[in-house]
Amino acid sequence: MAVIIEVLGWGGRRRQYYQVDADQVSIGRGYDNDIVLPDPHISANHLRLDASEDGWTITDLDSMNGLQVLKNPGPDASVLASGSEIKVGRTRLRIVANTHPLEATKLLHRLERDSSRLNRVSVWLPLLLTVIVVQIVALYAGTVAEWEWKNAIPVILSAQLAIFVGALLWGLVGRLVKQEAHLLGQYSLILLASLVFTGCEWLLSTLSYNFNSVLFGETAQQLVAMSILLLLLSANLALATNLSSRSRWSGCAAFVGLLVIVGTVGQMKRWGEFSQFPQYSSTIATPTLLVVNGQTSEEFLADITPLFDRADKAVLKKE
């Protein structure tokens, strides 16, 4: 009767396995065993498994540290059924038959199937160069003083370092959880997300400049940022972990929701307070971005006249 001994690691993941086609299997640290385990807390001849009709009986061969039965799905406690788990020394073992049912095959996430493309130099290098160019243009456009490279370079380098560290951390998670790191794939995703956010931010600021509406202001930018963060987290989790789609999206939504709640609570503390420095858009964009017709000074003064009238009425009511 063939028996498969799986050595389990963190989270119950199988690190390695041994298959023995025999009715009697010896396990220990000695080289004369059928299965040799290097754990120094395991005796030279630690235990023996004997096949029976319902599974295997286990015998402790007078080992120093003994053994523990952690799990036994069978009805008889004296017989280990397929899927049983034991602990010898500091090593966890799972005992299964070669006829043990398997879990259904899981479909790879699309990003995992296309991860080799994300790792290509032809993908991440153009993204990196585009991000740097966009950063330079944004810094130049937002600088009112004389342009100096010595002021721009530290900002660009620090932003790129932050992106690379983020990709490095996701790669480390992948190495720990899945034993594989998609470092360049994670790097490409973060670069792409930063480009999308910059493009959306520019579009919203252009719309706000044209229509002078709070609809495209700070709140809209925060919603866009949270949406991009949600997608980025889900994509990185798909590459770095084995979480199901539901668990992945639920976790990401909970994290982003927590950020929104914390941010909202922080803003609520300032609601109703008078500010000598009210928030307003101080950006003066190039006239080429203005696609709507502006107002003359006479039209502007005519539009704000009712505002002064309401202020005068409010003062009279208080008196």
GIPEVEN-V716132 format. One record per backbone hydrogen bond with DSSP energy under -1.0 kcal/mol. NH is the residue of the N-H (numbers start at 1). CO is the residue of the C=O. E is the energy in kcal/mol with one decimal. If there is no record, write none. Layout:
BEGIN
nh->{NH/NH}
co->{CO/CO}
e->{E/E}
END
This chain:
BEGIN
nh->{3/4/5/6/7/8/9/12/13/15/16/18/20/22/25/27/28/29/30/33/35/37/42/46/47/48/49/50/51/52/56/57/59/61/62/68/70/71/79/80/83/84/85/86/87/88/91/93/94/95/96/100/113/114/117/118/119/120/123/124/125/127/128/129/130/131/132/133/134/135/136/137/138/139/140/141/142/151/152/153/156/157/158/159/160/161/162/163/164/165/166/167/168/169/170/171/172/173/174/175/176/177/178/180/186/187/188/189/190/191/192/193/194/195/196/197/198/199/200/201/202/203/204/205/206/207/208/209/210/211/212/216/217/221/222/223/224/225/226/227/228/229/230/231/232/233/234/235/236/237/238/239/240/241/248/249/250/251/252/253/254/255/256/257/258/259/260/261/262/263/264/265/266/267/268/269/270/271/273/289/290/300/301/302/303/304/308/309/310/311/312/313/314/315/316/317/318/319}
co->{20/96/18/94/16/92/13/9/10/7/7/5/3/20/49/47/35/43/44/30/26/28/39/27/27/59/25/57/23/55/80/50/48/46/60/87/85/85/76/56/95/81/71/93/68/91/88/86/6/84/4/97/109/110/114/114/115/117/120/120/121/123/124/125/126/127/128/129/130/131/132/133/134/135/136/137/138/148/148/149/152/153/154/155/156/157/158/159/160/161/162/163/164/165/166/167/168/169/170/171/172/173/174/174/182/183/184/185/186/187/188/189/190/191/192/193/194/195/196/197/198/199/200/201/202/203/204/205/206/207/208/213/214/217/218/219/220/221/222/223/224/225/226/227/228/229/230/231/232/233/234/235/236/237/244/245/246/247/248/249/250/251/252/253/254/255/256/257/258/259/260/261/262/263/264/265/267/268/270/286/287/296/297/298/299/300/304/305/306/307/308/309/310/311/312/313/314/315}
e->{-2.7/-3.0/-2.8/-3.0/-3.1/-2.5/-3.6/-1.7/-1.1/-3.2/-1.1/-2.4/-2.7/-1.1/-2.5/-2.6/-1.9/-2.3/-2.4/-1.3/-2.0/-2.2/-1.9/-1.2/-2.2/-2.0/-3.1/-2.5/-3.2/-2.9/-1.9/-2.7/-2.4/-2.4/-1.2/-2.0/-1.9/-2.0/-1.3/-3.6/-3.3/-1.8/-2.0/-2.6/-2.6/-2.6/-2.4/-3.1/-2.4/-2.9/-2.5/-1.9/-2.0/-1.9/-1.0/-1.4/-1.4/-1.2/-1.5/-2.0/-1.7/-1.5/-2.5/-2.6/-2.5/-2.5/-2.2/-2.4/-2.6/-2.3/-2.3/-2.5/-2.6/-2.6/-2.6/-2.7/-1.7/-1.1/-1.1/-2.8/-2.3/-2.9/-2.3/-1.9/-2.3/-2.4/-2.1/-2.0/-2.3/-2.6/-2.1/-2.1/-2.5/-2.4/-2.0/-2.3/-2.0/-2.1/-2.3/-2.1/-2.1/-2.6/-2.3/-1.5/-2.9/-2.3/-2.4/-2.0/-2.2/-2.3/-2.5/-2.4/-2.2/-1.9/-2.4/-2.5/-2.2/-2.5/-2.6/-2.7/-2.3/-2.2/-2.6/-2.3/-2.1/-2.4/-2.7/-2.1/-1.7/-2.8/-2.1/-1.3/-1.8/-1.9/-2.2/-2.2/-2.2/-2.4/-2.6/-2.1/-2.5/-2.4/-2.2/-2.1/-2.6/-2.7/-2.1/-2.4/-2.5/-2.5/-1.9/-1.3/-2.1/-2.3/-2.8/-2.5/-2.5/-2.5/-2.2/-2.7/-2.4/-2.2/-2.7/-2.6/-2.1/-1.9/-2.3/-2.4/-2.5/-2.5/-2.6/-2.6/-2.0/-1.8/-2.3/-1.2/-1.4/-1.0/-1.5/-2.1/-1.4/-2.2/-2.3/-2.0/-1.8/-1.5/-1.4/-1.9/-2.2/-1.8/-2.3/-2.1/-2.0/-1.7/-2.2/-2.0/-1.4/-1.6}
END
